[in-house]
């Protein structure tokens, strides 16, 4: 009887510990971003119609080239610290996150094929949602990158794209799903997918309601794809391609689809 009670107590403590761990990680990363994004949306709505406003994702940080480059690189490196933290925490508890989550290079061909397919699907959907949001006045004009053109600008933007893809997919999909299933073992996986998708949509609300809903849908698709494929690497690849194209060729993409009026 004592052994059973002790085991139950240890399991409860483990879930409580993991719950606090998950809360702290989100508060240090994308959960914090979601709270700020909701406040930014509320502020935007109080100032002027969303259709008259704009949001810049990546911008220059200094007029001096050296300091701008330093800020751009440091921003990306420090933003990846929560990713390093969750990897460390899983190792600390005796797991191998790279193998468990499929965050490795064991299947490069299939990962790139699957990732490219998701990139095309989400990319086309993003354009449709952005066009609808701008037409309805529910989305601000998005400027993916407003960075001074130097020789290092493209590599810095690609590093930023890699940062966004690792931060969002490792934490919002691989880590969150891993911890949620351990904290709430009886919860439906679709509840976990929906909760993660809502949080993903929330931290994009600073761009308006359209991107919020679009990223919610992206979260559901990515969550389903992760469960189906069992690897997070294709999602990282798809997200990297989405951000890389947006940062480096957004005007060209809109022009290709006859959407120059959205610039």
C-alpha positions as CSV (number, residue, x, y, z in Angstrom):
1,X,0.0,0.0,0.0
2,X,2.8,2.4,0.9
3,X,4.7,1.5,-2.3
4,X,1.6,2.2,-4.4
5,X,1.0,5.6,-2.7
6,X,4.7,6.5,-3.2
7,X,4.6,5.6,-6.9
8,X,1.4,7.6,-7.4
9,X,3.0,10.6,-5.5
10,X,6.1,10.5,-7.7
11,X,4.0,10.4,-10.9
12,X,2.0,13.4,-9.7
13,X,5.1,15.3,-8.8
14,X,6.6,14.5,-12.2
15,X,3.5,15.9,-13.9
16,X,3.5,19.0,-11.7
17,X,7.2,19.5,-12.4
18,X,6.7,19.2,-16.1
19,X,3.8,21.6,-16.0
20,X,5.9,24.2,-14.3
21,X,8.7,23.5,-16.8
22,X,6.3,24.0,-19.8
23,X,4.9,27.2,-18.3
24,X,8.4,28.7,-17.7
25,X,9.5,27.8,-21.3
26,X,6.5,29.4,-22.8
27,X,6.8,32.4,-20.6
28,X,10.4,32.8,-21.8
29,X,9.5,32.4,-25.5
30,X,6.3,32.2,-27.6
31,X,3.8,32.4,-24.7
32,X,5.3,35.8,-23.9
33,X,5.1,36.7,-27.6
34,X,1.4,35.8,-27.7
35,X,0.5,38.1,-24.8
36,X,2.4,41.0,-26.4
37,X,0.8,40.3,-29.7
38,X,-2.7,40.4,-28.2
39,X,-1.9,43.7,-26.5
40,X,-0.4,45.1,-29.8
41,X,-3.6,44.2,-31.6
42,X,-5.7,45.9,-29.0
43,X,-3.6,49.0,-29.3
44,X,-3.8,49.0,-33.1
45,X,-7.6,48.7,-33.0
46,X,-7.7,51.7,-30.7
47,X,-5.5,53.9,-32.9
48,X,-6.7,53.4,-36.5
49,X,-8.2,50.8,-38.8
50,X,-5.9,47.9,-39.4
51,X,-6.0,48.5,-43.2
52,X,-4.2,51.8,-42.6
53,X,-1.4,50.2,-40.6
54,X,1.7,48.1,-41.3
55,X,3.9,45.6,-39.4
56,X,7.5,44.9,-40.1
57,X,8.9,41.5,-39.1
58,X,12.6,42.1,-39.6
59,X,14.0,45.6,-39.6
60,X,17.4,47.3,-39.4
61,X,18.6,47.9,-35.9
62,X,21.2,50.6,-36.5
63,X,22.3,53.1,-39.1
64,X,25.9,51.9,-38.7
65,X,26.6,48.8,-40.8
66,X,28.7,47.0,-38.2
67,X,26.3,47.5,-35.4
68,X,23.3,46.6,-37.6
69,X,25.0,43.3,-38.5
70,X,25.9,42.6,-34.9
71,X,22.4,43.2,-33.7
72,X,20.8,41.1,-36.5
73,X,23.1,38.1,-35.7
74,X,22.7,38.4,-31.9
75,X,19.0,38.7,-32.1
76,X,18.8,35.4,-33.9
77,X,21.3,33.7,-31.6
78,X,19.7,34.8,-28.4
79,X,16.2,33.9,-29.7
80,X,17.4,30.4,-30.1
81,X,18.3,30.0,-26.4
82,X,14.8,28.7,-25.5
83,X,15.3,26.0,-28.2
84,X,18.7,25.1,-26.6
85,X,16.9,25.1,-23.2
86,X,14.2,22.6,-24.1
87,X,16.8,20.3,-25.8
88,X,18.9,20.5,-22.6
89,X,15.8,19.8,-20.4
90,X,14.9,16.6,-22.3
91,X,18.5,15.4,-22.1
92,X,18.4,16.2,-18.4
93,X,15.5,13.9,-17.9
94,X,17.2,11.0,-19.8
95,X,15.8,11.4,-23.3
96,X,17.3,12.2,-26.7
97,X,15.3,15.0,-28.2
98,X,16.9,14.7,-31.6
99,X,15.9,11.1,-32.1
100,X,12.6,11.4,-30.2
101,X,11.4,14.4,-32.2
102,X,13.1,13.6,-35.5
103,X,15.2,16.7,-35.3
104,X,18.1,15.1,-37.2
105,X,19.4,14.3,-40.7
106,X,18.6,10.6,-40.9
107,X,16.0,11.1,-43.7
108,X,17.1,14.1,-45.7
109,X,15.4,13.2,-48.9
110,X,12.0,12.4,-47.4
111,X,12.2,15.4,-45.0
112,X,12.9,17.8,-47.9
113,X,10.2,16.3,-50.1
114,X,7.6,16.5,-47.3
115,X,8.8,19.9,-46.2
116,X,8.7,21.3,-49.7
117,X,5.1,20.0,-50.1
118,X,4.0,21.7,-46.9
119,X,5.8,24.9,-47.9
120,X,3.8,25.0,-51.2
121,X,0.5,24.2,-49.4
122,X,1.0,26.7,-46.6
123,X,2.5,29.3,-48.9
124,X,-0.5,29.4,-51.2
125,X,-2.8,29.4,-48.2
126,X,-0.9,32.3,-46.7
127,X,-1.3,34.4,-49.8
128,X,-5.0,33.7,-50.0
129,X,-5.5,34.6,-46.3
130,X,-3.4,37.7,-46.7
131,X,-5.4,38.8,-49.7
132,X,-8.7,38.2,-48.0
133,X,-7.5,39.9,-44.8
134,X,-6.3,43.0,-46.6
135,X,-9.5,43.1,-48.7
136,X,-11.7,43.0,-45.6
137,X,-9.6,45.4,-43.7
138,X,-8.7,42.8,-41.0
139,X,-5.0,42.7,-41.7
140,X,-2.2,45.2,-41.6
141,X,0.2,45.7,-44.5
142,X,3.0,43.2,-43.7
143,X,6.6,44.1,-44.5
144,X,8.5,40.9,-44.0
145,X,11.9,42.6,-44.1
146,X,13.0,46.2,-44.0
147,X,16.8,45.7,-43.7
148,X,19.4,48.0,-45.3
149,X,21.0,46.2,-48.2
150,X,24.6,45.1,-47.4
151,X,26.6,42.1,-48.5
152,X,25.6,40.3,-45.3
153,X,21.9,41.2,-45.4
154,X,20.7,38.0,-47.2
155,X,22.7,35.6,-44.9
156,X,21.4,37.5,-41.9
157,X,17.8,37.2,-43.1
158,X,18.3,33.5,-43.8
159,X,19.6,33.1,-40.3
160,X,16.5,34.9,-39.0
161,X,14.3,32.5,-41.1
162,X,16.2,29.5,-39.5
163,X,15.6,31.0,-36.1
164,X,11.9,31.4,-36.6
165,X,11.5,27.9,-38.0
166,X,13.5,26.2,-35.1
167,X,11.9,28.3,-32.4
168,X,8.3,27.8,-33.5
169,X,8.4,24.2,-34.6
170,X,10.7,22.7,-32.0
171,X,8.9,24.5,-29.1
172,X,5.3,24.7,-30.4
173,X,5.2,21.2,-31.9
174,X,7.9,18.9,-30.8
175,X,8.4,20.1,-27.2
176,X,4.9,21.2,-26.4
177,X,3.4,17.9,-27.7
178,X,6.0,15.9,-25.8
179,X,5.3,17.6,-22.5
180,X,1.5,17.9,-22.9
181,X,1.1,14.2,-23.5
182,X,3.2,13.5,-20.3
183,X,1.3,16.1,-18.2
184,X,-2.2,15.1,-19.5
185,X,-1.8,11.5,-20.7
186,X,-5.6,11.1,-21.1
187,X,-6.1,14.3,-23.1
188,X,-7.1,13.9,-26.7
189,X,-4.2,14.6,-29.1
190,X,-6.6,16.8,-31.1
191,X,-7.1,19.0,-28.0
192,X,-3.3,19.4,-27.8
193,X,-3.1,20.2,-31.5
194,X,-5.9,22.8,-31.2
195,X,-4.3,24.4,-28.1
196,X,-0.9,24.7,-29.8
197,X,-2.5,26.1,-32.9
198,X,-4.5,28.7,-31.0
199,X,-1.2,29.8,-29.3
200,X,0.5,30.0,-32.7
201,X,-2.3,32.1,-34.0
202,X,-2.2,34.4,-31.0
203,X,1.4,35.4,-31.3
204,X,0.8,36.5,-34.9
205,X,-2.2,38.7,-34.0
206,X,0.0,41.9,-34.1
207,X,-0.3,41.5,-37.8
208,X,-4.2,41.5,-37.6
209,X,-6.9,38.9,-37.5
210,X,-6.1,37.4,-40.9
211,X,-2.6,36.2,-40.0
212,X,-3.9,35.0,-36.6
213,X,-6.5,32.7,-38.3
214,X,-4.0,31.7,-41.0
215,X,-1.4,30.6,-38.5
216,X,-4.0,28.8,-36.4
217,X,-4.8,26.8,-39.5
218,X,-1.1,26.3,-40.1
219,X,-0.7,25.0,-36.6
220,X,-3.4,22.4,-37.1
221,X,-1.9,21.2,-40.3
222,X,1.6,21.1,-38.9
223,X,0.4,19.3,-35.8
224,X,-1.4,16.7,-37.9
225,X,1.6,16.3,-40.1
226,X,3.9,15.8,-37.1
227,X,1.7,13.0,-35.7
228,X,1.4,11.4,-39.2
229,X,5.1,11.6,-40.1
230,X,6.6,11.4,-36.6
231,X,9.4,13.9,-37.4
232,X,9.7,17.7,-36.8
233,X,12.4,18.3,-39.4
234,X,10.0,18.6,-42.4
235,X,8.1,21.3,-40.5
236,X,11.3,23.1,-39.8
237,X,12.2,22.9,-43.5
238,X,8.8,24.1,-44.6
239,X,8.8,27.0,-42.1
240,X,12.3,28.0,-43.1
241,X,11.4,28.1,-46.8
242,X,8.2,30.2,-46.0
243,X,10.2,32.8,-44.1
244,X,13.2,32.8,-46.4
245,X,11.0,33.5,-49.5
246,X,9.0,36.1,-47.5
247,X,12.2,37.9,-46.3
248,X,14.0,37.8,-49.6
249,X,11.4,37.9,-52.3
250,X,8.0,39.0,-50.9
251,X,7.4,41.7,-53.6
252,X,8.3,39.3,-56.3
253,X,5.9,36.6,-55.0
254,X,3.0,39.1,-54.8
255,X,3.8,40.3,-58.3
256,X,3.8,36.7,-59.6
257,X,0.3,36.2,-58.4
258,X,-0.9,39.6,-59.6
259,X,-1.2,41.0,-56.0
260,X,1.0,44.1,-56.4
261,X,-1.7,46.2,-54.9
262,X,-1.0,44.6,-51.5
263,X,2.5,46.0,-51.4
